[in-house]
Amino acid sequence: MTVSNILLSGVVGSTAYGLAHAGSDVDRLGMFAAPTEDLHGLHTPKESHVSTAPDRTVHEAAKWCRLALGGNPTVMELVWLPDELYEVRTPLGDELIGIRTTLLGAQRVRDAYLGYATQQFRKLQNRGDGTHTEQTAKRIAKHARHLKRLCTQGYELYADGRLTIRVDDPESYHRFGEQVAADPEAAQPLLRDFEERFAGTRSVLPDQPDERPAEAWLRRVRRHFYTEATTAAPA
């Protein structure tokens, strides 16, 4: 997959979290800018490009901003990565990192992170109802680790306004995954605990994100990638 005008790109997923094991896939996430001229026609450019082997997802800048402003946990990682995990980092990408806190709103962060964690719990319950093969147990453990990470990272973002990508004590996440693989309902106390933490904590974030810095940044991106069309002089 070849995508031009990459603004930011880096390693995300289990490798970034510190939860990877031998044989884990390396996931990459990025953002690109479509040529501004291409946005003016009948058919707008594709907004996302996804590939496997290697696993890579790249979103167009406007789509990335919309997802981030909605509190999407996956895209949010891109502007909070440790420096060593960035593979492409441009001046415009640095500008976006500089306004990352303006993308955050308490309500959207809470709803997105707890919502994704609840989805993971439903997956655990559904997988626990079937035949318990070794492969099923691995999938349940993986979903359980994601559930705990989403709760932990989401609460930090909600309470303190920052996102730590690499988890503390990765081994505790693996132990939790094994416990839940044996009994999917073992994940419920953790989910309930974080629901209570969110409910009982006053967030440092405004209730809703401020779209103005993202709007201004995106307009700078459009100006940067605008090339005026040239026309042939009349004969």
Secondary structure, DSSP 8 states (H G I E B T S, - for coil): ---SSEEEEEEEHHHHHT---TT---EEEEEE---GGGGGSSS---SEEEETTTEEEEEEHHHHHHHHHTT-HHHHGGGS--GGGEEEE-HHHHHHHHTGGGG--HHHHHHHHHHHHHHHHHHHHHHHTS---HHHHHHHHHHHHHHHHHHHHHHHHHHHS----S-S-HHHHHHHHHHHHH-GGGGHHHHHHHHHHHHH---SS-SS--HHHHHHHHHHHHHHT----------
